[in-house]
C-alpha cells in the first residue's frame, strides 16, 4: 500500500483506481468545459453540413475542400490533445470557426455557417452526444444484466431470507435475488433503446426555428450522420431544447434508482449484523481514523449519485414548463444539466458489475438466517389451508395464534398449532412431521410453484426469457453499429470525392 491515502494498510488488495476516482467525486479533480464533450460532434456536424452545402451547389467544390481539410486538421489536433478551447471565443462553434477563419480567411471559412445557426449546431452536437451515451448505457447494461443472470444460475440453490419491512418474510435464494437485478437492469437497457428510437432524428437545418431560404437538403445530412430522418418541424426542435435531454435524464435516473436499491441491499447484507456477503477490498475504502474499517463507499456513492441524478432531472423538467415558441437562451442550461448528469452516473453500471463479480457469498450464514423469525409460516399456512380445504382467512387466524403460542420463537411448534386449532374449534388431520417439513426452507422452495418464484424450475424458465431478451439487445446494438458505420463510410466517401485533386 502506498502512503498517499490515509487508510488501506489493513487491506489485502489495493482499491481500484476507478473506485477511488468514483468515490472522490469533485473533491480535488476539476471538470472539463461542457463544450469539450461536444467538440468531436461539432467537427463531424460541420463536415456533414459542408458536404450538403457543396452537393446543393450553395458553396463551390474549392471552398468545400478547404473547409473539410481544415476540419480534418482540427480533428487531428483534438485527438492529440492539442486543440484547446479559448474561453474568449464563447463556445465550441466559435472556436472552430475562428480557427478556420484565422487559417483560411473569412472568404472561404465564412461560408461554412451558410444556412445554419448556432442553435442548429448546439442542438445537433448535443443530440449526437446523447445518442452515443444512450448506446453506451445499453452496452454497459447488457453486460451487467448478463453478469446478474449468470450469477443467478450459480446461486440458484443458495437459500436466503426474503424481506419485507426490513424483516424476515419468506424463503428465497440468492439466485432469485440476482435474477431480480438482471430483470430490472434489462428494463433499463430497453428504456435507453426507446430513447434512441424516439430521438434519433436530425435537428440540423432547423436554423433559428423558422427554416432558411437557401436550398438545403436535410435528407443528405441525416444520412451522413446516421439519423432516421430530419426532425419534422423546425420550430418544435428549437422550442423543446430540453426534451431529449430530460428523456435521457429520466432513463438514467430510473437506472440509478435501481442501482441504488442494489447498493443498499448489498450494504445491509455485508454488515456484521447480516454477514451474508463481503465486498472485496478492491471495491472498499477505509477510514482516516479507524484502522479496522473497510467501508462499502462505492455502493454508498451510487446512492448519493441517484439523488444527484434526480435533482438534475428535475432541473431539466423545469426547463420545459414555460417556453415561448422559438429559441430562448435559458435552454442552454439543459446542456449543462444533462452532461453533468451523465458524467456523474456513467461509471455506475461497471462499478456495480465489478462489485457483484468479486462479491464473497457466505452460504452457511444465509441458510442460518433461514431458520429464524418464523420465516416458514406463510407456506405452513398455505399447505394447511390447501390440504384441509380450510378458508384461507380462517387458517391465517389459526397460524397467527400458533405463532403467539410457540415457545420456539423461530418456528411454529406442533403443540402451539394444536392449541390454536382447539381454540378456534377446528379439527384437522396433521402430524408433527408435516408441521416441521412445511416450514423447512428447502421443502418450501420445492412447494413454491408460481412462475417467477425462487423455485429452481421457475428460475430456469425465467433465465431462458432473460437470455432471449439479451439476444435482442445484442442485435439492437449490432444494428446501430451497422447504421453508424454505414454513415461514417458514406461521410468519408463524400469527403474523399471533394478533397481529391
N, C-alpha and C positions, 0 to 999 in steps of 0.2 A: 504494500500500500504506500502511495506517495503521501507527503505531508502537506499538500496544498489544501486539503479539506480538513475540517475539524473533527472528523469521525472516520470510521471504517476499519480500524485495526483489529476488530473482532470478527471481521468478515472473512469468509473463505475465498470469495471471488470478488474482484473489483466490479462495482456497478457499471453498467454500460454507459458509454459517453452520451448516447441519445437520451438515456434516462436522466442523467444529470442536467442536460440542457432542457429537457421536458419539464423537470420539476423546478428548475431555477427560474423559468419564465423570463421576464424582462429585468430581473434584479440588477444584472450587470451588463447584459447584452442589449445593444440597441436594435432598432428595427429599420429596414431599408425604406426609402421613399416609396410610396404606393405605386407611383408610375414606373418604378424599376421593374415591378412584376409585369407591367403591361408592355414594356419596351419590345420584347420579341414579337408580340402580337401586333404592335403598331408597324413594325417593319414588314411583316407579311401582309398586313392590310394595305399598306402603301403600295406594295408590289402588285397586288390584285387590282387595286384602283388604277394604277398606272397602265397596266396591261389593257384594262377595259377602256380607258381613255384613248389609247392608241387604236384598238380594234374598232372603236366607234368614230375614228378619224377626228377626234377632238384635239389631240396633240400629234405631232409628227413622230415618225419612227426614230429620227435622230434624237429628239428630246426624250422619248421614252427610253432609248438605250442609255443615255446619260444618267437619267434618274435611277434606272434599275441598277446600273453599275455602282452608283453612289450608295444605294440601299444595300447592295451586297457587301460593299466595303464597311458600312456601318455594322452590318450583321457580323462580319468577321471580327471587327474591333470589339463588339459586345461579347462575343464568345471568348475572347482573350482577356476580358475584363478591362478593356482599355477605352470603352465608350462610357463616359460618366455624364450623369445628368447635371446640367448647370441650373442651379436654383434661381438664377436671374432670368431664366427663359421660361418661366411659368409652368410648363408641363412637358411631357414626353413628346407630344406632337410638335411643339415649337422647337424643342431641342433638335429633333431630326430634321425638320425643315430648315432650321438655321444652319445646321452643318452642311446640308446640300447647297444652300444659297451661298455660304461662305466659299465653298469649293467651286461651284459651277455658275454662280451669279443668278440674279433674280429672273433673267430672261428665260433660263431653262428650268431651274429648280422651282420657280414661282408657279409653273404650270401644273405641278403635282396637286395643288389644292383646288384645281378647277372642279366645279360641280360637287363640292364637298364642304361640310362644316366640321368644326371640332366636335360637335355633337355626334356626327357620324363616326368620327374616329374613336371617341371615348366609348360610345355605345358598342361599336364593333370590337374594340380591344377587350372591353370587359366581357362581352359575350364569348369571345374566343377563349379568354382566360377561364371563365366559369365553366365552359364546355369541357376543357381539359381537366379541371378539378372534379367535375362530375364523373368523367371517365376514370380518373384516378381513384375516387372513392369506390366506384363499382368494382374495380380491380382489387383493391385492398380488402373490401368486404367479402368478395368471393373467396379470397384466401382465408380470411377469418372464419367464414361460415364453414368451409371445408375442415378447418382445424377443429372447431367445435364438434362437427359431425363425426369426424374420425375418433375423437375422444369419447363421444357417446357410445361408440362401438366398444372401445377399450373398457369403459366403466359401466357397461350396461347391467352388471350384476353387483355393483358396489352399493350396498344398502346405505341409506342415509335418511335422516328425518326430514320430512317436508314441514314447512312452517306457515302459519297464519298468525297475524298479530305478534310476530316475533316469538311465537311459542310453538312447541311441538304440535303438529296437527295430524299428519298421516305418513305412512311409509312411502318413500320413493327411492330412486337410485341417483347416484352422481351422473350416470349416463343420461338419465331423464332430464336432469338439470342442464347438462351440456347441450342436449338436443333442443331444449327451450332457447338457449342462447343462439344456436345455429339458426333456428326458425326466425327469430326476430331480427337477426343480422341480415338474413336473406331479404326480409321485407324492406329493410333499409336500403339494400342494394337496388331493389326494384324501384324504390322511390327516386333514386338518382337516375335510373333509366327513364322513368316517367318525366323527370325534369328535362332530360336531354331531348326526348321526343317532342315535348311541348315547346321548348325554347330554341331548338336548333334551326332558327330562321334568320335570314340575313338583314341586319339593321342598316348596312351601308347603302347609301342612296336616299335616305330619308331627309338629308340635308338638315335644315334647321326646323323641320316639322312639315314643310309645305312643298317639298319637291324642288325641281330645277327645270329650267328651260333648255339646258344642254341635253342632247340626245343620248343619255346614258343607258346602259343595258345592265340591269341588276341581276339578270339571269347569269351573265358571264361571271361576275364576282361571286355569286352564290356557288357556282360550280368550282371555281378556283379555291374557295375557302371551305368546301365540304358542307355547305348548308343545304337543307332540303329545298329551300326556295326563298325568295325575298319576303320580308315582312309585308303583310297585305295592305297596310295603311301607314303612311308616313307620319301622321300625327299621333297615332297610337303608341308607337315605339318611343318617341321622344317624350311624350307626356308621362309615360309609365316607366321612366328610367329608375325603377326601384323594384319592379315586379319580378323579373327573372332573378334578381339578387335575393329578394325575400323568399321566393320559392326554394332556391338552393339553400338559403339560410335555414328555412324550415326543415328541409331534409337532413341537414347537418345537426340541427338541434334535436330532432327526434332520435337520430343516431346517438348523439351524446347522452341523451336521457337513458337509452338502452345500455350504453357502455357504463354509465354511472350506476345503474342498477346492478350490473355485473360486478363493478368495482366494490360497491357496498356489500354485496353478498360475500365476495372473497375476503374483504377486510374482516367481517364478522367471523367467518369460518376460520380465519387464521389467528384469531385471538386465543389467548391461553384458556379462556372460558369455553370455547368451542374446540379448538385444537384439531380441526378436521383436515386442514390444508396448511401448507407452509409456502410462502412466497420466496423464490430464490434470491440469494444475495445480490445477484446482478440487477434485480428489479426492486431493491430496497434501498433505503438510506438510513443514516444514523443520527445520533443526537450530538449536539455540541457540548453537552454536559453529562449525559447518562451513558456510561460505557457499554451497557448491556443492550441498548436499544437497536432493533432492526425494524424500521418502520416501513409500512406499505405506501410510501409517499406518492409514487406514480399513480396508484389507484385513487388516492385522495385528490390528487391534482386533476384527474379525469372528472371527478365530481365537481370540483371548482370550475373547470372549463365548461362543463354542461351549463352551469349558471351564467357564465360569461356569454356563451352562445345564445342563451335565451334572452339575455339583456340586449345583445346586438340585434337579434331578430326583431325584438320589439321596436328598436330604433328604425329598422328597415320598414316595418309595417307602418310606422308613423310617417315615413316619407311619402306614402301614397294617399294619405287620407284627405288632403286638401289641395290637390294640384289643380291649377288652372291650365287650360289647354296650351300646348306648346312647351317650349323649354323654360325651365325655372332653375336658377343656379343652385337652389338647395338640393337638387337631385345629385349634385356632385358628391355629396357626403354618403350617398348609397354605396359608392365605390369604396370609400374608406371602411365603412362598416362591414361589407361582405368580405373584403380582403383580410381585415383583422379577424373576422370570424373563422375564415378558412385557415389562416396561419395558426390560430390558437388550437385548432382541432385536427389538423391534417395528419399528425403523427399518432393520434389516439388509437386507431384500429390496429396498427402494427405493434404498438406498445402492449395493448391488451393481448394480442396474439402471442407475443413473446412470453408474457407473464403466464398465460394459461398453458403454453407448451412446456414450460420449465417448472410448473407447479408440482409440489410433492403432496400426494394424497394419502392420508392415514386411514386405511380401510378399517382397521380394528376400532379406531376411535369413532368413526362414523357408525359402525354397527353397534357399538356400545350405546350410542345415543338413541338407537332404535329400540332399546329395551326400557326406555324411560317415559314418564309422563303420559301413561295411558294412550300411547300412540296407536295401538291396535284396536281401540274400542269402536271406531266407526265401522270397520269390517266386521267385528263381532256383532254389532247392531244389525248390519245388513244381512249377515248369514242367519241369525236367529229369526229375523223378520221373514226372510225368504223361505227357509226350511220349514217354518211352522205357520206360514201364511198369516202372520200377525200384521195388523196395521202398523205402518212404519212409525207413526206418531206415538202409538201406544208402546211400541218396542223401545222407542227413544226414552220415554219416561222410565221404563224399567232399567235400561242401561245407565241412565244418569243416576238413579238411586243406587245401582250396583257400584258405580264409581265412588259414591259417597260412603258406602258401607265397606269398601275394600280396605283391609289393613295394609296390604301391599299397595303403596301409593304409585306404582308404576303400571300395574295390570289389574283388570277386574278378576277377582277370585271367584271360584265356584261357589263358595259359601255366601259371598256377598250377592251373587246373582240369584241364588235360591231365596235369600231373604227378600230381595226386591220383587221377585216373581210372586212370592207368597203375599207380600203387602199389596200388590196390585191384583191379587186373586186370579192369576194366570197360571195355567198348568200346561207345561210342555215337556217333551222328552228331550233331554240334553245331558251330556256327560261332561265330567271334568276335563277329559281329554279334548273334547270339542271346544270347550271354553279356552283352553290353553292354545290349541292349534290355530283357532281363528284369530288369535292375537299374535301369532308367530310371524315376524316380518317376512320371511321367505315364502311362507304359505300365502300371506296376504298378496305378495306380488303375483303369484300364480292365480289367485282368485280374482284379481283385478283385470277384467276383460275388456273394458271400454277402449275404443280406439283413441290413441293419443296419450294413453296412460303409461306408467313405467313398466308394465308387463313386458318381458323380453320379446315376445312375439309381436306386440304392437310397436315396440321400439324399432324393430326391423322394418315394419311396414312404413313407419314414419321416415326412417332413414332413406328408404328407396324413393319416396316422394321428394325429399330434400335433394337427393342426388340428381334426380331428373331436373329439378329447378336450377341446380348448379350448372348443369349442362346447357340449359337455356341461357343462363347469364354468360357462360363462356362463349356461346355462339353470338350473343349480342355484342360482346367485346370484340370478337373476331370481325364481325360485320362492320363495326365502327372503325376498326383498324384499316379494313379494306377501303372504306369510304374515304378515310383521311389520306391513305397512301395514294389512292387514285387522284384525289385533288392535288396533293403535293406534286405528283408526277406531271399532271397537266399544267400546273403553275410553272414548274421548271422548264417544261417543253416550250411554253409561251415565252419565257424569259430567254431561252436559247435562240428561238426564232428571231426575236427582236435584237439580241445583242450580238449575234454572229455577223461578221462583216460580209 
